[in-house]
Amino acid sequence: MHDVDFTWPGGAFGLAIDQFHVEQGEKLFLLGASGSGKSTLLSLICGIVTPQRGKVLIAGRDLAAESGASRDRLRAESIGIIFQMFNLLPYASGLDNIILPLRFAPGRRRRCGDARTEALRLSEALGVPAELVSGGPAATLSVGQQQRVAVARAMIGRPPIIVADEPTSALDASAQEDFLNLLFEQVGSAGATLIMVSHDDRLAGRFDRVVPLKDIARVRRAAP
Ligand SMILES: Nc1ncnc2c1ncn2[C@@H]1O[C@H](COP(=O)(O)OP(=O)(O)OP(=O)(O)O)[C@@H](O)[C@H]1O
């Protein structure tokens, strides 16, 4: 990110980032209190929103300079996103949720060979058995299982970047540890870059770099 300035419509909250760089393969932990702008920063990194000023480069391509459709394709190919609330399709099976990103990312689809076999391999590796993931609707899975399905969906077809927004907030401490072990195993074996945001600095230990959001971004809030 270079000289980025972004304000949400309405002008109540904005972020300014002079320089921010993540190395390929790096595991980065972004730390910030609730409401400090972590999800906003991730939306900028993923091209879900574009800044009013400055550049956001993913592997050398400026997201803001692309058309909306090509930004969507670039995101689908390059970034697996684990959302704070998982954002699974509740009526689709876990398996169909895992396969879904491949529909928008032909490169990821090619890399994974048979999509269903790869989805089952990933979900087994993440501790969700085949009969559960291919059974009923995703909404009937436990929260921990939904979280693992969300990781498998982000990882399928080995996108080079994984972005995770508070992915452990719904878990207790020991389940958080298990979840991070699985996430790191998968990210490590795919050689992916991991950018995870959280307010919880207890999770930061295993990351290559820990960056408090306030060190890279200036926050602007409109006066009430
Ligand atoms: N879609 C939106 N439209 C307008 N303003 C928004 C939008 N999303 C977030 N904001 C504003 O951005 C501010 C920062 O929110 P953000 O979700 O980025 O923080 P956060 O650090 O991720 O918070 P949390 O840890 O609680 O999820 C909020 O106070 C809100 O005012």
The ligand as an SDF file (V2000), in Angstrom:
LIG
                    3D

 31 33  0  0  0  0  0  0  0  0999 V2000
  -19.7400   -0.5820    5.3700 N   0  0  0  0  0  0  0  0  0  0  0  0
  -19.4480    0.4880    6.1280 C   0  0  0  0  0  0  0  0  0  0  0  0
  -19.9890    1.6980    5.8610 N   0  0  0  0  0  0  0  0  0  0  0  0
  -19.6950    2.7980    6.6030 C   0  0  0  0  0  0  0  0  0  0  0  0
  -18.8500    2.7740    7.6620 N   0  0  0  0  0  0  0  0  0  0  0  0
  -18.2940    1.5930    7.9850 C   0  0  0  0  0  0  0  0  0  0  0  0
  -18.5420    0.3820    7.2390 C   0  0  0  0  0  0  0  0  0  0  0  0
  -17.8360   -0.6250    7.7950 N   0  0  0  0  0  0  0  0  0  0  0  0
  -17.1620   -0.0950    8.8250 C   0  0  0  0  0  0  0  0  0  0  0  0
  -17.4270    1.2380    8.9390 N   0  0  0  0  0  0  0  0  0  0  0  0
  -16.8580    2.1660    9.9080 C   0  0  0  0  0  0  0  0  0  0  0  0
  -15.5040    1.8510   10.1210 O   0  0  0  0  0  0  0  0  0  0  0  0
  -15.2250    1.8440   11.5440 C   0  0  0  0  0  0  0  0  0  0  0  0
  -14.2050    0.7520   11.7810 C   0  0  0  0  0  0  0  0  0  0  0  0
  -14.8500   -0.5200   11.5800 O   0  0  0  0  0  0  0  0  0  0  0  0
  -14.0660   -1.8570   11.3080 P   0  0  0  0  0  0  0  0  0  0  0  0
  -15.1230   -2.9160   11.1170 O   0  0  0  0  0  0  0  0  0  0  0  0
  -13.0700   -1.6520   10.2260 O   0  0  0  0  0  0  0  0  0  0  0  0
  -13.2990   -2.0500   12.6880 O   0  0  0  0  0  0  0  0  0  0  0  0
  -12.7070   -3.3720   13.3480 P   0  0  0  0  0  0  0  0  0  0  0  0
  -11.4200   -2.9860   13.9990 O   0  0  0  0  0  0  0  0  0  0  0  0
  -12.6540   -4.4680   12.3370 O   0  0  0  0  0  0  0  0  0  0  0  0
  -13.8170   -3.6860   14.4250 O   0  0  0  0  0  0  0  0  0  0  0  0
  -14.2280   -5.1100   15.0900 P   0  0  0  0  0  0  0  0  0  0  0  0
  -13.0060   -5.6470   15.7550 O   0  0  0  0  0  0  0  0  0  0  0  0
  -15.2900   -4.7090   16.0770 O   0  0  0  0  0  0  0  0  0  0  0  0
  -14.7510   -5.9640   13.9730 O   0  0  0  0  0  0  0  0  0  0  0  0
  -16.5570    1.6330   12.2270 C   0  0  0  0  0  0  0  0  0  0  0  0
  -16.6270    2.4180   13.3950 O   0  0  0  0  0  0  0  0  0  0  0  0
  -17.5810    2.1130   11.2420 C   0  0  0  0  0  0  0  0  0  0  0  0
  -17.9280    3.4470   11.5780 O   0  0  0  0  0  0  0  0  0  0  0  0
  1  2  1  0
  2  3  1  0
  2  7  2  0
  3  4  2  0
  4  5  1  0
  5  6  2  0
  6  7  1  0
  6 10  1  0
  7  8  1  0
  8  9  2  0
  9 10  1  0
 10 11  1  0
 11 12  1  0
 11 30  1  0
 12 13  1  0
 13 14  1  0
 13 28  1  0
 14 15  1  0
 15 16  1  0
 16 17  2  0
 16 18  1  0
 16 19  1  0
 19 20  1  0
 20 21  2  0
 20 22  1  0
 20 23  1  0
 23 24  1  0
 24 25  2  0
 24 26  1  0
 24 27  1  0
 28 29  1  0
 28 30  1  0
 30 31  1  0
M  END
$$$$
